[in-house]
Amino acid sequence: MKTLTLITVVLSANLMLSQVGIGTTAPETDLHVAGDVLVQDSFKTGSLGTVAASDEDFKLITRTTSSTPVGEITVLDVNSLNVAPVNVIDYQFTNIYLDNLSDVDLQYSSNNYVVGVANFRYVGDAIDKATISGKESIGTFVVRTFISGGTWHLEIQNRDLDLNVGDSLDYHVTLIVYNKSFFRNMPSINTDLGGSNTGIASSVPNLY
């Protein structure tokens, strides 16, 4: 009977020691943290388990770089994402007044997304050159996305010249929409090259 009692005590002790709780006195797994986690050096995992098509309600653990101090561990709930990390969408704009697509609200929240432009095509009549400030010019053609009123907008136009009356064109453009849960929109870097065509960028963004 004494031997049986000793074995029972040892097994119970092993079971208790195999679970560690931080912020909780009742750990439910090998390591149970009740509260925030901060990892300031690195956060690595040896391997990721396979997620089957039938698996649901899984979460991603991430190390944030915007916390103070840097390194807070948080959960990225994939169920709360409206789009994938990177999305590619083709747009076509027709029946444009002259060539002036000056401001199109794309309706993507600037708080949630970063929107870039790729694969632009101009299909239709050409814009004639004109004299601007005493010189023959094709004008200033602009293709860009910008933020206004909390959403991303699109501008595609020649800011100086227009099509001839009766001419027409279509704009084809691919937008790349990045989810800010995975990407950050870094601040602009302005570099004065002093009239040279070579140089070094004035600063390096902090990517960490």
C-alpha positions, 0 to 999 in steps of 0.5 A: 500500500505504501508503494502504491501511495508513493507512486500516486504522489510522484505522478501527481507532482509530475502532472502539476509541474508540467503546467506553468501559469503566469498571471494565473494559479490554474494553468490549462496548458504547458505554459498559460499566460494570463495577460500581455507578453513582451518579447524584446529580442526575437520571437521564433518558432521551430515549425508551423503545424499544418492547417487542414481545410476543415480547421476553423477558428485558428489564430496567429501569434505576432510580435508587434513593432509599434508597442512601447517598448517594442515586442508585445505579443498579440493575437491576429484574428484571421476571422476579423480580416476583410481581405487577404494580406495582399490583394490585386484588383483590375480596374477599367475607367471609361467615358472619361471627361477629356482625360481628367480622372482627377479624383476617384474615391476607391473607398478603401479605409486609409486606417486599414489598407495601403493601396498602390498602382501597377500595370497602368495602360492608356488606351485611346486617342493621344493628347496633342503637344502644346506650347507651355512656357514657350516650349513644346510639351506633352504636359504632366501626366500623373498616375497616383493614389492618395489619401483624402477624407480617411480613404484612398483616392485615385488620380490619372490625368494630364494636369496641363493638357486635354484631349481634343473635343470628340476624342476618347480614351480608357484607363486600365489600372491594377491596384495592389491593396495591402492589409495594414495588419501585415504592412505599414505605410512608411513616411516619405523620404525626401532627398535633394540631389543638388542637380545631380543624377546620382546620390544617396537617400537622405535617410533609412526608414526604421523598419523595426 
